[in-house]
């Protein structure tokens, strides 16, 4: 009997994993962000779409958010997709882009189709928030429904490194009003990946770090077009 993992993926079927940022996707502040992504994913024909949550984003699990913990949770989801033998995309937001790119670089999944990275941040930005301003970040994260490990920065890998090592098609997208992913950081990524033909860069005019239901129609339309157009 042939194992599912040995089957050729059905080209017409693609699943989507949505890797969240620091803000709890189930919180009042962030649910409109992920509700919009789920609505758009359904519109664009994904067979299934799922928003993951990280350890530390569920009060019942009594855990803290760390990069390793998020990576392990993402790995479990990816391994299940691999067992199905169906292609899948990963859409990462903010912190979730680091998790997605680490999966691509270290796991190299057989059925990973492409990566969509919204609002990636530089290593210096993570240092600012998770080292220099750790007290402020811990407090603000609690308001976003997330309990973070104060040593989170120690386990991070820089996007600058991951982008260089990644072999999969990837689209980096930012809002032109996103202070966590400024234009200057895209210039850095463009320089690092200057010889890579599998990388695209897109900008959504008028968009901040969070795009959600209720934003202007022009922003949501551009957001949809850039996230879900084929690479």
ABEGO torsion letter per residue (X at the ends): XBBAAABBBBAABBBBBBBBBABBAABAAAAAAAAAAAAAAAAAGBABBBBBBBBGABAAAGBBBBAAAAAAAAAAAAAAAAAAGBBBBBBBBEAAAAAAAAAAAAAGBAABABBBBBGBBBAAAAAAAAAAAAAAAAAAAAAAGBBBBAAAAAABBBAAAAAAABABBBBBBBBAABAABBAAAAAAAAAAAAABAABBBBBBBGBBABBBBGBBAAAAAAAAAAAABBX
